[in-house]
């Protein structure tokens, strides 16, 4: 088609604009696009080919103000909200700019209608591709031009060692140890939330960035511009919700293992911590303390007097956390009622089983308000009223025996379309219930999260991971990217979960290095499935219910014990500082642990660093993540002075130093002579 032909038919080829309140509306054929101001320096973009724009907010909170400047011209229109501006041309192509006029993000369009943007092409590639699925939904692909020099951080928790995920191909789905939280922080000065809980994929390619949702009714994303990573993160927190204030007890040390089998065994461990005068804040009862899955209560044979147990623990200053599984066994006393009332996840085909662990089980449907109320009422009666104020919400992805995402259906719709919202609603189940009881500073441990989980008190841990140095390296990247994805509360199983023998001296080294790192994480929690296994007693149910070897700090060598004791006391001494940085996370959304560039965005070397992090604004941590390493190179960011905590030696910033890293020392520096008071 010639340019003259284009000109003759332009009235048919071009869409039209209009202003709706303070928003910009564009339409071409069946597609409607709506750009709205959504918080300071931020825009929300939605597009659909449905008869009416779907109204789900998903992760987004309503904006407090909607002020923007909309300008409509002959061949383009724009909307500006503070530091961000979006320009839409007549074929609907979107380009985002910052206040300096620099391009932040640009849709990838290659078609014959795009002569107005200078990218006219015969490729016929649409930026927003809503491909119909028989039945009424769409497979969505959203394409952006890729800047090969851009760095991308965030996106949640993936088991890989890369902090910068530019070039990565990421599944937008949850699995055990994988949490998809689709917020990306760009080195170009923008943050981008894919506000769609559908199962999908994103590829941050060198030439094109492509977001996909395998079944959806609309495109929905949020974008913000900022001069610093902190400004971007804080805008994101305002848009999706701030984490509560962490309770004081949660800032200390948490003791856990797979699994304490009886009430007396658990109390014996707690008493021993107190006898040794070791700091401990929380102790945990793991899974299968119940008679059958889906009976949210203690097995009275092995936990005969929970009230007395909880009272004794509280007298020692220890909070008790209990494991909750969202699975309901066919043999459960609650199964028939829950199935009859439609409170369980359904399957599209085949026998209704979600997880075949210790029986045929189905997950409760956390997207159903009635199911949330039902489960909370059981937990309230059997746990909360006895004095338990913190829950371990396990299996939160949820974890399927077979990850056929298209085979499960929730109250809100097919799993393929809404599945990533499950852990948010799981956290909401307990958060809403505890809040209604008048509890403040709510925290619960989950194995998964999605955007917005933080506002429901979600502390995420990194799942069932291996006990190796390679796995430790993966958790380093996972924890920092989870913080940047909006989840300030994150932790990991110190020592890893699978594959460790407590008699193995190689594991002792790993445990020490992990324990040192754990002392400088948002939450410090020792957990694992250790070998050799202990004899099974307690609730029956098969081999998976056995208990691993002892996992207390004195369960290893004398050397391990002395070093662990040292870091328990360090963690306790840091509680005033931890309280300060937890308050910052609560009030602003700032991650507790974050990459160097977060605090030093002007230092280009900090954007390249993937081996160190800041624990709050004053403490730089360089964890040892290699076996046998006793010396380490540490980059000290420009713009500050630094003091080595162990030697008290001072250094100027903007340089790399090589320092000793003996087995009992994690390399730590404080900024500008800040007094940490841990040595």
Helices and strands as residue ranges (DSSP letters): H 3-8, H 10-13, E 16-20, E 23-28, E 31-37, E 42-48, E 69-72, E 76-81, E 84-89, E 94-97, E 103-106, G 114-117, E 128-132, E 138-145, E 152-157, E 169-172, E 179-186, E 190-194, E 200-204, E 208-216, E 219-225, H 229-240, G 248-251, E 253-255, H 263-275, E 282-285, H 306-315, E 319-324, E 327-329, H 335-340, E 346-347, E 361-363, H 369-382, G 384-386, E 390-393, G 405-407, E 408-410, E 413-414, H 415-418, G 419-421, H 422-436, E 444-446, G 453-456, E 458-461, H 469-484, E 490-491, E 500-501, H 505-518, E 524-526, E 530-531, G 543-545, H 558-573, H 575-588, E 593-594, H 596-599, H 604-608, E 613-615, E 619-622, E 631-636, E 641-644, E 650-652, E 655-660, E 667-671
